[in-house]
Amino acid sequence: MSANDFFQAKVEGKRLSMVTCYDYTFARLLANSSVDAILVGDSAAMVMHGHDSTIAASIDLMRLHTVAVVRGAGSKFVVADMPFLTARRGMGAALDAAAEVMTAGAGAVKVEGVDGHEDVIQRLVQSGIPVMGHLGLQPQSVNAYGGFRVQGRHDDSAREIVRRATALQSLGAFAVVLECIPACLAAEVTGSLRIPTIGIGAGSGCDGQILVLQDLLGMNPDFHPKFARPFLDGAQTILDAIGRFDVAVKDGSFPSAAESYS
């Protein structure tokens, strides 16, 4: 899979699946799955480090997680997030940040928004760095929204999302994530673009879908966003296994003779 394959999938009407992953162990499992691509998201700051937003993710943090994922991902296409403000600190700083995750092994970067850093997106593309866009709810802008809120529900904001999606395409983005927008708007954007859309909380009319692996596996029973379907009761499955370990330790059945060295 490559950035060019995203275009081809759109042409052929093939749906794309992506999973957000942050570590080597899970990346190894994804390497043996049929998903099309992996995103190393700046949501690592929340999922892996306990922060309440993605703003805490630094470029050093993104490089650390990108290296780990790439080591396990095999031939899977890996996209890495450009973290908070890295596209806004000037061209040199943006290129340096992109270089950090690309030299860590990513095959592309994802950049939130477009207005005000069009030149950065264009320069990245011209420099041979595939760029995935991200519109709708942009988690790095959570303070401007006043929380994690659905975007594009009103005519003006919906038109802005359509405009920005077209701008990303014109600047050379190979795909765009649409997060937490009405399904009808996502379908409209999808139908208007030559590049594929990847939805998360944007309905079934997108060209593909992405979920955070921990949400897909149902590993956080206290977190139930409307758009995140758990395909496994992972939290209970893991707790059951830990419970069986605890019992085996305390009743003396673990380790067995076969699990001990002579």
NUDREN-89523 format. One record per atom (N, C-alpha, C, CB): x, y, z; residue in one letter. Coordinates in steps of 0.2 Angstrom, whole numbers, plus 5000, padded with zeros to 4 digits. Glycine has a CB too. Example, Ala and Ser with C-alpha at 12.3 -4.5 7.8 and 13.67 -1.06 7.14 Angstrom:
2
506649725039a 506249785039a 506649845039a 505749785045a 506449895035s 506849955036s 506450005039s 507049975029s 
***
This chain:
262
500449945000m 500050005000m 500450065000m 499550005006m 500250114996s 500650184996s 500150234995s 501150184990s 500350294995a 499950354994a 499550344988a 500250424995a 499950324982n 499650314976n 499050264976n 500150294971n 499150214980d 498550164981d 497950194983d 498850104985d 497950244987f 497350274990f 496950304984f 497550334995f 497350344979f 496950364973f 496650304969f 497450404969f 497050254968q 496750194964q 496150164968q 497350144963q 496150164974a 495550134978a 494950174977a 495750134985a 495050244976k 494550294975k 494250274968k 494750364976k 494650274963v 494450264956v 494050194956v 495150254952v 494350144959e 494050074959e 493450064963e 494550024960e 493250114967g 492750114972g 492850064978g 492150094968g 493450054980k 493650004985k 493650044992k 494349974984k 493350024997r 493350055003r 494050035007r 492750025008r 494250085010l 494950085014l 494850075021l 495350145012l 495250035025s 495150025032s 495850055035s 495049955034s 495850095040m 496450115044m 496250105051m 496550185042m 496850095055v 496850085062v 497350135065v 496950015064v 497150165070t 497650205074t 498050165079t 497350265077t 498650165079c 499050115083c 499650155085c 499350055079c 499950135091y 500450175094y 501050135096y 500250215100y 501050065096d 501650025099d 501849975094d 501450005105d 502349945096y 502649885092y 502249825092y 503349875094y 502049805098t 501649745099t 501049745095t 501449735106t 500649795095f 499949795091f 500149805084f 499549855094f 500649845082a 500849845075a 501049785072a 501449895074a 501349735076r 501449665073r 500849635072r 501949635078r 500349635076l 499749605074l 499349635068l 499249615081l 499349705068l 499049735062l 499449715056l 499149805063l 500149705056a 500449685050a 500249615047a 501249675052a 499949575051n 499649515049n 498849515048n 499749455054n 498649575048s 497849585046s 497749615039s 497549635052s 497149625038s 496949645031s 496849725031s 496349605028s 496949755036v 496849825036v 497349865031v 496949865043v 497149915028d 497549945023d 498149985025d 497149985018d 498050025031a 498550065033a 498450085041a 498550135029a 499050105043i 499050125050i 499250195051i 499650075054i 498850225056l 499050295058l 499350295065l 498350345058l 499850325065v 500150345072v 499950415074v 500950345072v 499450415078g 499050475080g 499350515085g 498350455081g 499250575085d 499450615091d 498950605097d 499450695089d 498450565096s 498050545101s 498350495106s 497450505098s 499050475104a 499450445109a 499550475115a 500150435106a 499450545115a 499550585121a 498950565126a 499550655119a 498350555123m 497850535127m 497750465129m 497150555124m 497850425124v 497750345125v 498250315128v 497650315118v 498850335127m 499450305130m 499750335136m 499950295125m 499650405136h 499950445141h 499450485146h 500450495138h 498850475145g 498350495150g 498150575150g 498550485156g 498450605144h 498250675144h 497550685142h 498750715139h 497250745143d 496550755141d 496450785134d 496250805146d 496950795130s 496950815124s 497550795120s 496850895123s 497550805113t 498150785109t 498650845109t 497950775102t 498550895112i 498950955112i 499650935116i 498651015116i 499650895120a 500250875124a 500750835120a 500050835130a 500550815114a 500950775110a 501550815107a 500550735104a 502150795108s 502650835105s 502950795099s 503250845110s 503450825095i 503750795089i 504150735092i 504150845085i 504450745098d 504850695100d 504450635102d 505250715107d 503850645105l 503350595107l 503150555100l 502750615110l 502950595095m 502750565089m 503250525086m 502550615084m 503950545086r 504450505083r 504550445087r 505150545083r 504450445093l 504550385098l 504050335096l 504550405105l 503450355095h 502850305094h 502950285086h 502250335095h 503150325082t 503150305075t 503750255074t 503350365071t 504250265077v 504850215076v 504550145079v 505450235081v 504250145084a 503950085087a 503450045083a 503650095094a 503050085080v 502550055075v 502850035069v 501950115074v 503250075066v 503550055060v 503949985061v 504050105057v 504349975066r 504649915068r 504249855067r 505049925074r 503649865069g 503149805069g 502649805063g 502749805075g 502649855059a 502149855054a 502249825048a 501949925053a 502849795047g 503049755041g 502949805035g 502549695040g 502549775030s 502449815024s 501849865024s 502349765018s 501549865030k 500949915030k 501149985029k 500549905037k 500750025026f 500850095025f 500650135032f 500350125019f 501150175034v 501050205040v 501050285039v 501650185045v 500550315042v 500450385042v 500650415049v 499750405039v 500950465050a 501050495056a 500850565057a 501850495058a 500550585063d 500250645064d 500850695065d 499850645070d 500750755062m 501050815063m 500750845069m 501150865057m 501150855075p 500750875081p 500650945082p 501150855087p 500350965087f 500151035088f 500651085086f 499951045096f 500351135082l 500751195080l 501351185075l 500951235086l 501551115074t 502151105070t 502051135063t 502251035070t 501451135060a 501351165054a 501251245054a 500651135051a 501251275060r 501151345060r 501751385063r 500551355065r 502351355064r 502951385066r 503451415061r 503251345071r 503151415055g 503651435049g 503851375045g 504251465052g 504051385039m 504151335035m 504751285037m 504351355028m 505251315040g 505851275042g 505651225048g 506451325044g 505251255052a 505051215058a 504651155056a 504751255063a 504151175051a 503751125048a 504051065045a 503151155044a 504551085041l 504951035037l 505350995042l 505451075032l 505651025047d 506050985052d 505550935055d 506351035057d 504950955057a 504550915061a 504350855056a 503850945063a 504150865050a 504050815045a 504550765044a 503750845038a 505150795044a 505750755043a 505850705049a 506450795042a 505650725055e 505750685061e 505350625060e 505550725067e 504750625058v 504250565058v 504450525051v 503550585058v 504650565046m 504750525040m 505450485041m 504850575034m 505950515044t 506550475045t 506450425050t 507150525047t 505950425054a 505750375059a 505350315055a 505250395064a 505250325049g 504950265045g 504250275042g 504950205049g 503950335044a 503250345041a 503250355034a 502950405044a 502750335030g 502650345023g 502350405021g 502350285020g 502050445026a 501650505025a 501550535031a 500950485021a 501350605031v 501150635037v 500350665036v 501550705038v 500050675042k 499450695042k 499450765046k 498950655046k 499150815042v 499150885045v 498350905046v 499450935040v 498250935052e 497550955053e 497451025050e 497450965061e 496851035047g 496651105045g 497051115038g 496751155050g 496951175036v 497251205030v 497351275030v 496851175023v 496851315032d 496851385032d 497451415036d 496251415034d 497951455033g 498451485036g 499151445035g 498351485043g 499051375033h 499651345032h 499651305025h 499851295038h 499351335021e 499251305014e 499951305011e 498851355009e 500451355012d 501151345009d 501551285012d 501451415011d 501351275018v 501751215022v 501551145018v 501551215029v 500851145017i 500651085014i 500851075007i 499851085014i 500851125003q 501151124997q 501851104996q 500951194993q 502251135001r 502951125001r 503151055003r 503351175006r 502751025008l 502850955010l 502750915004l 502350935015l 502150925000v 502050884994v 502550894989v 501350904991v 502850954988q 503350964983q 503950934985q 503451044982q 504050924992s 504650894994s 504650814994s 504850915001s 504150784991g 504050714991g 503750684997g 504750684990g 503450725001i 503150695007i 502350695006i 503350745014i 502050635006p 501350625005p 501050655011p 501150555004p 500450695010v 500150735015v 499350705015v 500150805014v 499150685021m 498450675022m 498150725026m 498350605026m 497650755024g 497250815027g 496850785033g 496850855022g 496550835037h 496150815042h 495650875043h 496550795049h 495050865042l 494550915043l 493950895047l 494250935036l 493450945049g 492950925054g 493150945061g 492650855053g 493050895065l 493350905072l 494050895071l 493050855077l 494450945073q 495150945073q 495450945080q 495551005069q 495550885083p 495750885090p 496250935093p 495950815092p 496750955089q 497151005091q 496851075092q 497751015086q 496251085089s 495951145090s 495351145095s 495651165084s 495351095100v 494851075105v 494751145109v 495051025109v 495251175111n 495051235115n 494651295111n 495751265117n 494751295105a 494451345101a 493651325100a 494751355094a 493551255100y 492851235100y 492551235106y 492851165097y 492851235112g 492551235118g 492451155120g 491951275118g 492751115117g 492651045119g 492651005112g 492051035123g 492650935113f 492550895107f 491850895105f 492850815109f 491750935099r 491050945097r 491050925090r 490851015098r 490450905088v 490250885080v 490350955077v 489550855079v 490650955071q 490751015067q 490351005060q 491451025065q 490151065057g 489851065051g 489051055051g 490151015047g 488751075057r 488051065057r 487651125054r 487851055065r 487951175054h 487651235051h 487951255044h 487751295056h 487551285040d 487651295033d 488351325032d 487151335030d 488551375036d 489151415035d 489751365036d 489151475039d 489751335042s 490251285044s 490351225039s 490251265051s 489751205036a 489751155031a 490051175025a 489051125030a 489951235023r 490251255017r 490951265017r 489951325015r 491151285023e 491951295025e 492251225024e 492051325032e 491951175027i 492251115026i 492351085019i 491851055031i 491851095015v 491851085008v 492451125005v 491151095005v 492451185006r 492951225003r 493651205005r 492851305005r 493751185012r 494451165014r 494651105011r 494451165022r 494151055010a 494250995007a 494551005000a 493650945007a 494151044996t 494351054989t 495051094989t 493851104986t 495251134994a 495851164995a 496451114996a 495851215000a 496251065000l 496751015002l 496950974995l 496550965007l 496450954992q 496550924986q 496950964981q 495850904982q 496851024980s 497151064976s 497951074978s 496851134975s 498051074984l 498751074987l 499151014986l 498751094994l 498750954984g 499150894983g 499050844988g 499850904982g 498550854993a 498450794998a 498250734994a 497950825003a 498450674997f 498250614994f 497550584997f 498750564994f 497350615003a 496750585006a 496550645011a 496850515009a 495950635014v 495750685019v 495350645024v 495450745017v 495550645031v 495150625036v 494550675038v 495550605043v 493950645038l 493350685040l 493150665047l 492850685035l 493250705052e 493050685059e 492450715062e 493650695064e 491950675064c 491450705068c 491050765064c 491650735075c 490750745058i 490350795054i 489750755052i 490750815048i 489150785051p 488550755049p 488750705043p 488050805047p 488350645043a 488450595038a 488350625031a 488050535039a 487850665030c 487650695024c 488150745021c 486950735024c 488450785025l 489050825023l 489650785021l 489250875029l 489850735025a 490350695023a 490250655016a 490450635028a 489650635015a 489450605008a 489550655003a 488750575008a 489350725004e 489450774999e 490150784998e 489050835002e 490550795003v 491250805002v 491550744998v 491650815009v 491450685000t 491650624997t 491550624989t 491450565000t 490950644988g 490750644981g 491050704977g 489950654980g 491250754980s 491550814976s 492250804975s 491450874980s 492650754978l 493350754978l 493550694974l 493650744985l 494150704971r 494550644967r 494950604972r 494950674962r 495150634978i 495550594983i 495050564988i 496050644986i 495250514991p 494750474996p 494750515002p 495050404997p 494150505005t 493950525012t 493950465017t 493350565012t 494250475023i 494250425028i 493850455034i 495050415030i 493350415035g 492950445040g 493050415047g 492250435038g 492850465052i 492850435059i 492250485062i 493550445063i 491750455064g 491150485066g 490850535060g 491350535072g 490950505054a 490650545048a 490250505044a 491250575044a 489950445046g 489450405043g 489750365038g 489050455039g 489350325034s 489650275030s 489750295023s 489150215030s 489650355021g 489750385014g 490450405013g 489250445013g 490850395017c 491650405016c 491950345012c 492050415022c 492450365009d 492850305005d 493150255010d 493350335001d 493250275016g 493550225021g 493450245028g 494350225020g 493650205033q 493550225040q 494150205044q 492950175042q 494150245049i 494750235054i 494450235061i 495250295053i 494750195065l 494650195072l 495250185076l 494150135074l 495350205082v 495850195087v 495850125089v 495850245093v 496350085089l 496350015090l 496049995097l 497049985090l 496250035102q 495950025108q 495250035109q 496250075114q 494950075105d 494250085104d 493850025100d 494050155101d 494250005095l 493949945091l 493949885095l 494449935085l 494449875100l 494549815104l 494149825111l 495249805106l 493749885112g 493349885118g 493749885124g 492849835118g 494349925124m 494849915130m 494749975135m 495549925127m 494250015134n 494150075138n 493350075140n 494450135136n 493150035145p 492350035146p 492050105148p 492249985151p 492550145150d 492250215152d 492250265146d 492750245158d 492450245140f 492450285135f 492050265129f 493150295132f 491450295128h 490950265123h 490750325118h 490350245127h 491250345114p 490950395109p 490550365104p 491650425105p 490050395101k 489450375097k 489750335091k 489050425095k 490350355088f 490550335082f 490950265083f 490950385078f 491250255089a 491750205090a 491350135092a 492250225095a 491350085087r 491050025088r 491549975091r 490649995082r 491449945097p 491949895099p 491749835096p 491949895107p 492249805093f 492249735090f 492449685094f 492649735083f 492649695100l 492849645105l 492749685112l 493549625104l 492549635117d 492549665124d 493249655127d 491949625128d 493649695124g 494349685126g 494549695133g 494749735122g 494149745136a 494349755144a 494149695148a 493949815146a 493549665147q 493349615151q 493849555149q 492649595150q 493949545143t 494349485141t 495049485144t 494449485133t 495349545145i 496049555148i 495949545155i 496349625146i 495449575158l 495349565166l 495249495168l 494749615168l 494849455163d 494749385165d 495449355165d 494249355160d 495849365160a 496549335159a 496949355165a 496849355153a 496949415167i 497349435173i 497049395179i 497349515174i 496449395180g 496149355186g 496349285186g 495349365185g 496349255180r 496549185180r 497349175182r 496449155173r 497749225180f 498449225182f 498449235190f 498749285178f 498049275192d 498149285199d 497949225203d 497649345201d 497349195201v 497149135205v 497749075204v 496549105201v 498049075198a 498549015197a 499149035201a 498749015190a 499349095202v 499849105206v 499749095214v 500049185206v 499149115216k 498949105223k 498749035225k 498449145225k 498548995220d 498448925222d 499048875220d 497848895218d 499548905218g 500148865217g 500248835210g 500248825222g 499748835206s 499748795200s 500148835194s 499048785197s 500348895195f 500848925191f 501448955195f 500448985187f 502048935192p 502148905186p 502148825187p 502848925183p 502048785182s 502048715183s 502748695182s 501548685177s 502848625182a 503448595181a 503748605174a 503448525183a 503248605169a 503448615162a 503648685161a 502848595158a 503448735165e 503548805164e 504148825169e 502948845166e 504548775172s 505048785176s 505748755173s 504948765183s 506248785175y 506948755172y 507248705177y 507448815171y 507448655174s 507848595179s 508548615180s 507748535175s 
***
